[in-house]
Amino acid sequence: MWRVKVSVVNLTDLAGAELLRRVFSYSPTTEEIDLFDISPKRDGRVLVANFDLTGQIPDRPPEKWKNFNKCRVGIY
């Protein structure tokens, strides 16, 4: 796993971020992430990045997430 600094993106501003908007009352950012996977899709035009948000966990999690201590996100 790599810790990287990337351009800051408000994740709830991205298309398809409905779940993030439901579980965060604020907009989590990519200011600091723990990157664990980048993979190209077969058609070659899409990259998928999977990472954990560093120091940001949902403040409105569903009951089944109550004991979790990190938030894993995938974007493409």
Backbone atoms as SQL, in Angstrom:
CREATE TABLE atoms (id INTEGER PRIMARY KEY, chain TEXT, resi INTEGER, resn TEXT, atom TEXT, x REAL, y REAL, z REAL);
INSERT INTO atoms VALUES
  (1, 'A', 1, 'MET', 'N', 0.853, -1.165, 0.000),
  (2, 'A', 1, 'MET', 'CA', 0.000, 0.000, 0.000),
  (3, 'A', 1, 'MET', 'C', 0.902, 1.231, 0.000),
  (4, 'A', 2, 'TRP', 'N', 0.523, 2.227, -0.796),
  (5, 'A', 2, 'TRP', 'CA', 1.289, 3.464, -0.894),
  (6, 'A', 2, 'TRP', 'C', 0.480, 4.614, -0.337),
  (7, 'A', 3, 'ARG', 'N', 1.152, 5.512, 0.343),
  (8, 'A', 3, 'ARG', 'CA', 0.510, 6.752, 0.776),
  (9, 'A', 3, 'ARG', 'C', 0.950, 7.811, -0.221),
  (10, 'A', 4, 'VAL', 'N', -0.021, 8.454, -0.853),
  (11, 'A', 4, 'VAL', 'CA', 0.299, 9.414, -1.907),
  (12, 'A', 4, 'VAL', 'C', -0.447, 10.714, -1.673),
  (13, 'A', 5, 'LYS', 'N', 0.080, 11.779, -2.217),
  (14, 'A', 5, 'LYS', 'CA', -0.621, 13.066, -2.246),
  (15, 'A', 5, 'LYS', 'C', -1.069, 13.289, -3.673),
  (16, 'A', 6, 'VAL', 'N', -2.326, 13.636, -3.847),
  (17, 'A', 6, 'VAL', 'CA', -2.882, 13.874, -5.174),
  (18, 'A', 6, 'VAL', 'C', -3.602, 15.213, -5.166),
  (19, 'A', 7, 'SER', 'N', -4.004, 15.659, -6.331),
  (20, 'A', 7, 'SER', 'CA', -4.813, 16.879, -6.390),
  (21, 'A', 7, 'SER', 'C', -6.058, 16.672, -5.546),
  (22, 'A', 8, 'VAL', 'N', -6.417, 17.675, -4.788),
  (23, 'A', 8, 'VAL', 'CA', -7.563, 17.555, -3.898),
  (24, 'A', 8, 'VAL', 'C', -8.856, 17.578, -4.702),
  (25, 'A', 9, 'VAL', 'N', -9.659, 16.554, -4.496),
  (26, 'A', 9, 'VAL', 'CA', -10.959, 16.426, -5.147),
  (27, 'A', 9, 'VAL', 'C', -11.994, 16.231, -4.054),
  (28, 'A', 10, 'ASN', 'N', -13.093, 16.970, -4.115),
  (29, 'A', 10, 'ASN', 'CA', -14.223, 16.713, -3.224),
  (30, 'A', 10, 'ASN', 'C', -14.978, 15.531, -3.810),
  (31, 'A', 11, 'LEU', 'N', -14.914, 14.404, -3.122),
  (32, 'A', 11, 'LEU', 'CA', -15.450, 13.168, -3.682),
  (33, 'A', 11, 'LEU', 'C', -16.952, 13.207, -3.913),
  (34, 'A', 12, 'THR', 'N', -17.684, 13.965, -3.112),
  (35, 'A', 12, 'THR', 'CA', -19.135, 14.011, -3.310),
  (36, 'A', 12, 'THR', 'C', -19.524, 14.816, -4.537),
  (37, 'A', 13, 'ASP', 'N', -18.564, 15.507, -5.155),
  (38, 'A', 13, 'ASP', 'CA', -18.843, 16.238, -6.395),
  (39, 'A', 13, 'ASP', 'C', -18.763, 15.342, -7.628),
  (40, 'A', 14, 'LEU', 'N', -18.245, 14.128, -7.472),
  (41, 'A', 14, 'LEU', 'CA', -18.092, 13.225, -8.611),
  (42, 'A', 14, 'LEU', 'C', -19.413, 12.553, -8.973),
  (43, 'A', 15, 'ALA', 'N', -19.571, 12.229, -10.250),
  (44, 'A', 15, 'ALA', 'CA', -20.750, 11.471, -10.685),
  (45, 'A', 15, 'ALA', 'C', -20.734, 10.113, -9.984),
  (46, 'A', 16, 'GLY', 'N', -21.885, 9.637, -9.575),
  (47, 'A', 16, 'GLY', 'CA', -21.987, 8.337, -8.930),
  (48, 'A', 16, 'GLY', 'C', -21.635, 8.338, -7.454),
  (49, 'A', 17, 'ALA', 'N', -21.615, 9.497, -6.816),
  (50, 'A', 17, 'ALA', 'CA', -21.208, 9.591, -5.412),
  (51, 'A', 17, 'ALA', 'C', -22.393, 9.589, -4.449),
  (52, 'A', 18, 'GLU', 'N', -23.510, 9.012, -4.851),
  (53, 'A', 18, 'GLU', 'CA', -24.712, 9.039, -4.007),
  (54, 'A', 18, 'GLU', 'C', -24.468, 8.406, -2.640),
  (55, 'A', 19, 'LEU', 'N', -23.787, 7.263, -2.601),
  (56, 'A', 19, 'LEU', 'CA', -23.533, 6.607, -1.321),
  (57, 'A', 19, 'LEU', 'C', -22.681, 7.486, -0.410),
  (58, 'A', 20, 'LEU', 'N', -21.641, 8.101, -0.960),
  (59, 'A', 20, 'LEU', 'CA', -20.812, 8.988, -0.139),
  (60, 'A', 20, 'LEU', 'C', -21.626, 10.143, 0.422),
  (61, 'A', 21, 'ARG', 'N', -22.517, 10.700, -0.379),
  (62, 'A', 21, 'ARG', 'CA', -23.350, 11.813, 0.106),
  (63, 'A', 21, 'ARG', 'C', -24.289, 11.362, 1.224),
  (64, 'A', 22, 'ARG', 'N', -24.692, 10.091, 1.223),
  (65, 'A', 22, 'ARG', 'CA', -25.572, 9.590, 2.285),
  (66, 'A', 22, 'ARG', 'C', -24.837, 9.353, 3.594),
  (67, 'A', 23, 'VAL', 'N', -23.567, 8.926, 3.533),
  (68, 'A', 23, 'VAL', 'CA', -22.871, 8.536, 4.762),
  (69, 'A', 23, 'VAL', 'C', -21.938, 9.611, 5.319),
  (70, 'A', 24, 'PHE', 'N', -21.671, 10.658, 4.534),
  (71, 'A', 24, 'PHE', 'CA', -20.856, 11.782, 5.003),
  (72, 'A', 24, 'PHE', 'C', -21.720, 13.034, 5.042),
  (73, 'A', 25, 'SER', 'N', -21.660, 13.787, 6.167),
  (74, 'A', 25, 'SER', 'CA', -22.366, 15.071, 6.224),
  (75, 'A', 25, 'SER', 'C', -21.489, 16.176, 5.644),
  (76, 'A', 26, 'TYR', 'N', -20.233, 15.879, 5.403),
  (77, 'A', 26, 'TYR', 'CA', -19.282, 16.803, 4.781),
  (78, 'A', 26, 'TYR', 'C', -18.738, 16.122, 3.523),
  (79, 'A', 27, 'SER', 'N', -17.997, 16.847, 2.733),
  (80, 'A', 27, 'SER', 'CA', -17.443, 16.272, 1.509),
  (81, 'A', 27, 'SER', 'C', -16.028, 15.762, 1.763),
  (82, 'A', 28, 'PRO', 'N', -15.836, 14.425, 1.816),
  (83, 'A', 28, 'PRO', 'CA', -14.481, 13.911, 1.989),
  (84, 'A', 28, 'PRO', 'C', -13.637, 14.260, 0.767),
  (85, 'A', 29, 'THR', 'N', -12.338, 14.386, 0.984),
  (86, 'A', 29, 'THR', 'CA', -11.451, 14.788, -0.110),
  (87, 'A', 29, 'THR', 'C', -10.360, 13.742, -0.344),
  (88, 'A', 30, 'THR', 'N', -9.647, 13.940, -1.425),
  (89, 'A', 30, 'THR', 'CA', -8.504, 13.084, -1.746),
  (90, 'A', 30, 'THR', 'C', -7.199, 13.733, -1.303),
  (91, 'A', 31, 'GLU', 'N', -7.283, 14.640, -0.328),
  (92, 'A', 31, 'GLU', 'CA', -6.072, 15.344, 0.112),
  (93, 'A', 31, 'GLU', 'C', -4.967, 14.370, 0.505),
  (94, 'A', 32, 'GLU', 'N', -5.318, 13.317, 1.229),
  (95, 'A', 32, 'GLU', 'CA', -4.353, 12.268, 1.544),
  (96, 'A', 32, 'GLU', 'C', -5.097, 10.941, 1.550),
  (97, 'A', 33, 'ILE', 'N', -4.564, 9.981, 0.794),
  (98, 'A', 33, 'ILE', 'CA', -5.197, 8.672, 0.672),
  (99, 'A', 33, 'ILE', 'C', -4.146, 7.583, 0.814),
  (100, 'A', 34, 'ASP', 'N', -4.598, 6.387, 1.131),
  (101, 'A', 34, 'ASP', 'CA', -3.759, 5.194, 1.076),
  (102, 'A', 34, 'ASP', 'C', -4.194, 4.420, -0.160),
  (103, 'A', 35, 'LEU', 'N', -3.410, 4.520, -1.210),
  (104, 'A', 35, 'LEU', 'CA', -3.715, 3.881, -2.487),
  (105, 'A', 35, 'LEU', 'C', -3.309, 2.417, -2.425),
  (106, 'A', 36, 'PHE', 'N', -4.221, 1.505, -2.787),
  (107, 'A', 36, 'PHE', 'CA', -3.836, 0.105, -2.764),
  (108, 'A', 36, 'PHE', 'C', -4.031, -0.613, -4.083),
  (109, 'A', 37, 'ASP', 'N', -4.636, 0.036, -5.070),
  (110, 'A', 37, 'ASP', 'CA', -4.825, -0.657, -6.342),
  (111, 'A', 37, 'ASP', 'C', -5.162, 0.342, -7.442),
  (112, 'A', 38, 'ILE', 'N', -4.503, 0.198, -8.577),
  (113, 'A', 38, 'ILE', 'CA', -4.884, 0.894, -9.804),
  (114, 'A', 38, 'ILE', 'C', -4.901, -0.166, -10.894),
  (115, 'A', 39, 'SER', 'N', -6.003, -0.258, -11.605),
  (116, 'A', 39, 'SER', 'CA', -6.076, -1.270, -12.660),
  (117, 'A', 39, 'SER', 'C', -6.796, -0.726, -13.883),
  (118, 'A', 40, 'PRO', 'N', -6.284, -1.057, -15.073),
  (119, 'A', 40, 'PRO', 'CA', -6.962, -0.639, -16.305),
  (120, 'A', 40, 'PRO', 'C', -8.115, -1.587, -16.609),
  (121, 'A', 41, 'LYS', 'N', -9.152, -1.048, -17.193),
  (122, 'A', 41, 'LYS', 'CA', -10.242, -1.889, -17.680),
  (123, 'A', 41, 'LYS', 'C', -9.851, -2.436, -19.043),
  (124, 'A', 42, 'ARG', 'N', -10.467, -3.499, -19.429),
  (125, 'A', 42, 'ARG', 'CA', -10.089, -4.221, -20.639),
  (126, 'A', 42, 'ARG', 'C', -10.119, -3.359, -21.895),
  (127, 'A', 43, 'ASP', 'N', -11.063, -2.432, -22.001),
  (128, 'A', 43, 'ASP', 'CA', -11.144, -1.621, -23.226),
  (129, 'A', 43, 'ASP', 'C', -10.014, -0.593, -23.319),
  (130, 'A', 44, 'GLY', 'N', -9.231, -0.427, -22.241),
  (131, 'A', 44, 'GLY', 'CA', -8.060, 0.431, -22.283),
  (132, 'A', 44, 'GLY', 'C', -8.314, 1.907, -22.090),
  (133, 'A', 45, 'ARG', 'N', -9.555, 2.303, -21.909),
  (134, 'A', 45, 'ARG', 'CA', -9.849, 3.733, -21.775),
  (135, 'A', 45, 'ARG', 'C', -10.207, 4.140, -20.358),
  (136, 'A', 46, 'VAL', 'N', -10.242, 3.195, -19.448),
  (137, 'A', 46, 'VAL', 'CA', -10.665, 3.481, -18.076),
  (138, 'A', 46, 'VAL', 'C', -9.652, 2.899, -17.093),
  (139, 'A', 47, 'LEU', 'N', -9.281, 3.698, -16.102),
  (140, 'A', 47, 'LEU', 'CA', -8.479, 3.231, -14.975),
  (141, 'A', 47, 'LEU', 'C', -9.349, 3.265, -13.728),
  (142, 'A', 48, 'VAL', 'N', -9.228, 2.246, -12.900),
  (143, 'A', 48, 'VAL', 'CA', -9.943, 2.194, -11.631),
  (144, 'A', 48, 'VAL', 'C', -8.915, 2.345, -10.518),
  (145, 'A', 49, 'ALA', 'N', -9.152, 3.284, -9.608),
  (146, 'A', 49, 'ALA', 'CA', -8.275, 3.490, -8.450),
  (147, 'A', 49, 'ALA', 'C', -9.060, 3.160, -7.187),
  (148, 'A', 50, 'ASN', 'N', -8.507, 2.285, -6.365),
  (149, 'A', 50, 'ASN', 'CA', -9.112, 1.921, -5.089),
  (150, 'A', 50, 'ASN', 'C', -8.194, 2.405, -3.975),
  (151, 'A', 51, 'PHE', 'N', -8.785, 3.061, -2.974),
  (152, 'A', 51, 'PHE', 'CA', -7.977, 3.653, -1.909),
  (153, 'A', 51, 'PHE', 'C', -8.795, 3.808, -0.642),
  (154, 'A', 52, 'ASP', 'N', -8.078, 3.971, 0.463),
  (155, 'A', 52, 'ASP', 'CA', -8.694, 4.296, 1.749),
  (156, 'A', 52, 'ASP', 'C', -8.520, 5.786, 1.987),
  (157, 'A', 53, 'LEU', 'N', -9.558, 6.414, 2.503),
  (158, 'A', 53, 'LEU', 'CA', -9.457, 7.815, 2.904),
  (159, 'A', 53, 'LEU', 'C', -8.684, 7.867, 4.216),
  (160, 'A', 54, 'THR', 'N', -7.655, 8.681, 4.289),
  (161, 'A', 54, 'THR', 'CA', -6.832, 8.792, 5.488),
  (162, 'A', 54, 'THR', 'C', -7.456, 9.813, 6.436),
  (163, 'A', 55, 'GLY', 'N', -7.824, 9.355, 7.629),
  (164, 'A', 55, 'GLY', 'CA', -8.373, 10.257, 8.637),
  (165, 'A', 55, 'GLY', 'C', -9.792, 10.724, 8.373),
  (166, 'A', 56, 'GLN', 'N', -10.496, 10.070, 7.465),
  (167, 'A', 56, 'GLN', 'CA', -11.874, 10.458, 7.150),
  (168, 'A', 56, 'GLN', 'C', -12.741, 9.202, 7.154),
  (169, 'A', 57, 'ILE', 'N', -13.666, 9.146, 8.096),
  (170, 'A', 57, 'ILE', 'CA', -14.618, 8.039, 8.111),
  (171, 'A', 57, 'ILE', 'C', -16.023, 8.625, 8.087),
  (172, 'A', 58, 'PRO', 'N', -16.987, 7.872, 7.574),
  (173, 'A', 58, 'PRO', 'CA', -18.353, 8.387, 7.507),
  (174, 'A', 58, 'PRO', 'C', -18.878, 8.755, 8.892),
  (175, 'A', 59, 'ASP', 'N', -19.513, 9.915, 8.983),
  (176, 'A', 59, 'ASP', 'CA', -20.111, 10.326, 10.252),
  (177, 'A', 59, 'ASP', 'C', -21.594, 9.961, 10.319),
  (178, 'A', 60, 'ARG', 'N', -22.138, 9.393, 9.241),
  (179, 'A', 60, 'ARG', 'CA', -23.527, 8.906, 9.224),
  (180, 'A', 60, 'ARG', 'C', -23.566, 7.489, 8.637),
  (181, 'A', 61, 'PRO', 'N', -22.786, 6.557, 9.207),
  (182, 'A', 61, 'PRO', 'CA', -22.733, 5.221, 8.621),
  (183, 'A', 61, 'PRO', 'C', -23.997, 4.421, 8.910),
  (184, 'A', 62, 'PRO', 'N', -24.315, 3.452, 8.044),
  (185, 'A', 62, 'PRO', 'CA', -25.405, 2.543, 8.369),
  (186, 'A', 62, 'PRO', 'C', -25.006, 1.691, 9.585),
  (187, 'A', 63, 'GLU', 'N', -25.965, 1.116, 10.241),
  (188, 'A', 63, 'GLU', 'CA', -25.720, 0.347, 11.463),
  (189, 'A', 63, 'GLU', 'C', -24.647, -0.731, 11.263),
  (190, 'A', 64, 'LYS', 'N', -24.664, -1.419, 10.133),
  (191, 'A', 64, 'LYS', 'CA', -23.709, -2.511, 9.917),
  (192, 'A', 64, 'LYS', 'C', -22.263, -2.020, 9.771),
  (193, 'A', 65, 'TRP', 'N', -22.044, -0.729, 9.596),
  (194, 'A', 65, 'TRP', 'CA', -20.690, -0.166, 9.489),
  (195, 'A', 65, 'TRP', 'C', -20.192, 0.412, 10.806),
  (196, 'A', 66, 'LYS', 'N', -20.950, 0.382, 11.865),
  (197, 'A', 66, 'LYS', 'CA', -20.638, 1.106, 13.104),
  (198, 'A', 66, 'LYS', 'C', -19.246, 0.821, 13.659),
  (199, 'A', 67, 'ASN', 'N', -18.717, -0.379, 13.531),
  (200, 'A', 67, 'ASN', 'CA', -17.414, -0.705, 14.115),
  (201, 'A', 67, 'ASN', 'C', -16.258, -0.587, 13.124),
  (202, 'A', 68, 'PHE', 'N', -16.507, -0.118, 11.929),
  (203, 'A', 68, 'PHE', 'CA', -15.442, 0.029, 10.936),
  (204, 'A', 68, 'PHE', 'C', -14.578, 1.238, 11.280),
  (205, 'A', 69, 'ASN', 'N', -13.295, 1.171, 10.890),
  (206, 'A', 69, 'ASN', 'CA', -12.383, 2.262, 11.235),
  (207, 'A', 69, 'ASN', 'C', -11.721, 2.904, 10.019),
  (208, 'A', 70, 'LYS', 'N', -12.224, 2.605, 8.824),
  (209, 'A', 70, 'LYS', 'CA', -11.710, 3.256, 7.619),
  (210, 'A', 70, 'LYS', 'C', -12.784, 3.247, 6.548),
  (211, 'A', 71, 'CYS', 'N', -12.574, 4.081, 5.551),
  (212, 'A', 71, 'CYS', 'CA', -13.510, 4.159, 4.435),
  (213, 'A', 71, 'CYS', 'C', -12.742, 3.882, 3.149),
  (214, 'A', 72, 'ARG', 'N', -13.121, 2.816, 2.468),
  (215, 'A', 72, 'ARG', 'CA', -12.484, 2.425, 1.205),
  (216, 'A', 72, 'ARG', 'C', -13.336, 2.941, 0.053),
  (217, 'A', 73, 'VAL', 'N', -12.674, 3.548, -0.925),
  (218, 'A', 73, 'VAL', 'CA', -13.358, 4.169, -2.057),
  (219, 'A', 73, 'VAL', 'C', -12.737, 3.659, -3.348),
  (220, 'A', 74, 'GLY', 'N', -13.568, 3.485, -4.354),
  (221, 'A', 74, 'GLY', 'CA', -13.078, 3.163, -5.691),
  (222, 'A', 74, 'GLY', 'C', -13.647, 4.170, -6.676),
  (223, 'A', 75, 'ILE', 'N', -12.793, 4.718, -7.523),
  (224, 'A', 75, 'ILE', 'CA', -13.275, 5.652, -8.543),
  (225, 'A', 75, 'ILE', 'C', -12.744, 5.224, -9.899),
  (226, 'A', 76, 'TYR', 'N', -13.535, 5.530, -10.926),
  (227, 'A', 76, 'TYR', 'CA', -13.098, 5.261, -12.299),
  (228, 'A', 76, 'TYR', 'C', -13.691, 6.261, -13.233);
